[in-house]
Amino acid sequence: MTTGPRSAEPTPTPAGGGALKVVAEGVPSSVRPDPHTGDGRRPVAWLHIVAPPSYGATPSARSWCSCGRDIFAAGLVRALTLIDDHNQHRTLCPLLVSPEGKAA
């Protein structure tokens, strides 16, 4: 009789051996396709706008892109200007404009 913890031992099979189970019963063991595979698209440019509901609160906007762009603006006029600038950047960014679109 042991008083301390013991290591786990495999359950004996009907043949008497100690075969290990690879997966739990009822769990499919076949490899299935990943349901989260995308269609090849990925986000490149983001625009985050904060417009608090209070009249005295200051709105802000942040524009960033995978090309390295990261701009922040606080205040109504500056935030609106940044929103327009972000929309213009999306038409000029080399990561967003396809080479086929440039040739056309």
FENCOR-V535754 format. One record per backbone hydrogen bond with DSSP energy under -1.0 kcal/mol. NH is the residue of the N-H (numbers start at 1). CO is the residue of the C=O. E is the energy in kcal/mol with one decimal. If there is no record, write none. Layout:
# FENCOR-V535754
NH&CO&E, NH&CO&E
This chain:
# FENCOR-V535754
13&17&-3.5, 16&13&-2.1, 27&24&-1.6, 37&34&-1.2, 46&64&-3.3, 48&62&-2.9, 50&60&-3.1, 60&50&-2.5, 61&73&-2.5, 62&48&-2.3, 63&71&-2.8, 64&46&-2.1, 65&69&-2.3, 66&44&-1.7, 68&65&-1.7, 71&63&-3.0, 73&61&-2.6, 75&59&-3.1, 79&75&-2.8, 80&76&-2.4, 81&77&-2.1, 82&78&-2.4, 83&79&-2.1, 84&80&-1.9, 85&81&-2.3, 86&82&-2.7, 87&83&-2.0, 88&84&-1.9, 89&85&-2.5, 90&86&-1.9, 91&88&-1.0, 93&89&-2.6, 96&93&-1.0, 97&93&-2.0, 102&98&-1.5, 103&99&-1.6, 104&100&-1.4
